[in-house]
Amino acid sequence: MGTDINILPIQEWFHTEKEPLVIAGPCSAESREQMLTTARGIKAISKVHIFRAGVWKPRTRPGEFDGVGEEGLSWLRDVKEETGLMVATEVAEPRHVELAQKYGVDVLWIGARTVVNPFSVQAIADALQGMDIPVMVKNPLNPDLKLWIGAIERVYASGINRIIAIHRGFHYFEKSPFRNAPMWEIPIELKRIAPDLPIIVDPSHICGRRDLLQSISQKALDLEMDGLVIESHYKPEIAVTDAAQQIKPEDLKQLLEALIIRDRKGDIDFQHKLEELRTEIDKLDGELLQILAKRMEIIDEIGEYKKDNDITILQMKRWAGIMEDRLSIGTHLGLDADNLKHLLELIHKESITRQTQIFRNKK
């Protein structure tokens, strides 16, 4: 995926001009009253473009609330007729696509649990054949960029050229303040690979709690993401699903008004200064690569020397000493300890790989 994919500019679909696209609404459609009451509050927020609600909810275990089904689509239609807002819902199988079209849903999205299964995505893509409707594709639960790209490509191959990627974070086993780890490097890489593909961020599912929404929403815009999906419920405390991460429409309004929309390019003087600094970065990167290449040459010499003297490749005492010393120096210089540790581990892994190859090749 890259230059060969032709996605229509998002501003042409939703007339957002320079504003980020904002999608808001409850996690789940629960009742007609809940939908309309929430939608009226959201309609009063000029920065919101689309109302969202899930009518089918893929759940981990049987017996949990899995959505109201087709009846919820009629409530979405009522929201659309009363407020004039465009409406969006999740589809997880071909029948959902057909029903959503029947009730006049404006935008569809494919959820994280569905994206993990290429067979399911392909079945939905087949159902989309011949339709002209925007489709949003969430990242899979696990941090697999190829899987995410594959789902987007399947939708595109069905003839849909209004596609948005939704970054909703990734399942993470380590302790974290977030429900799903942001792992910003993944959507940033997707943006590099497919610069014309709009990417919007779902702070609600990344955070899992209301108090983190503001900072993650701002971070998304600072990283040049194209919009936000924020869950809003007129009474979050009684929400059937994801109550902790939903906010009232009036709180959503305050959140959006507090966001700083930064200029992506700046004026001529800014561009000149930025180019000067980037040139310096390019020079330093070149020097870093030369140093790294020289380091690997010495690693190869060490590998040859170990092989000739029948010494094992892995020297744990030496490696532990390197880690302790480099981390001490790096943190003193202001480098992040976790990132530095990860970098050192990658370099060490490459060193072991090269020495292993030397041992295999030399008789």
Helices and strands as residue ranges (DSSP letters): H 10-14, E 21-25, H 32-43, E 50-52, H 70-83, E 86-90, H 94-102, E 107-110, H 112-115, H 118-128, E 135-138, H 145-157, E 163-167, H 185-193, E 199-201, H 203-207, G 210-212, H 213-222, E 227-231, G 236-238, G 243-245, H 249-258, H 268-308, H 316-332, H 337-361
